[in-house]
Amino acid sequence: MKAVYGVFLGALLLATAAQAQVYRWVDGNGRTVFSDQPPPQGRKSETVKLRPLPATAASPASAPAVNGDIPQQVKQLNDRIDEHNRKIRQENCSTARSHLAKLESLSQPKATTKAAPQSEATLSAAITAARDHVRTWCGN
């Protein structure tokens, strides 16, 4: 949150550099507020002195040159992302199938033990969820 606040503050200061004044005060929640508008009536504030931007920083000529291969670079990055996502889906599919197999092996009747009805219901629900995960990640 502090990073967002800092970016906002920087943008505010840059945007208001051409204006006459920036005010700083603490609001009712204890947060420091910067604004080009005066604070609410009765709120103690101070005027922030802004330094002008150097001419080169504001000049569009100082922007980096745009590479003409941007669409190709974007396509390459998208291809890498797609490949990464494909690998993740395969791993998740494999994991989901493994979990389903383990759960289904637990549901096989055993001659020596009797499962309690409550644990059978829990196991059945887990198997149903595992089948849903297999469908989600494996597509079948």
Disulfide bonds with the S-S distance in Angstrom:
Cys93-Cys138 1.85
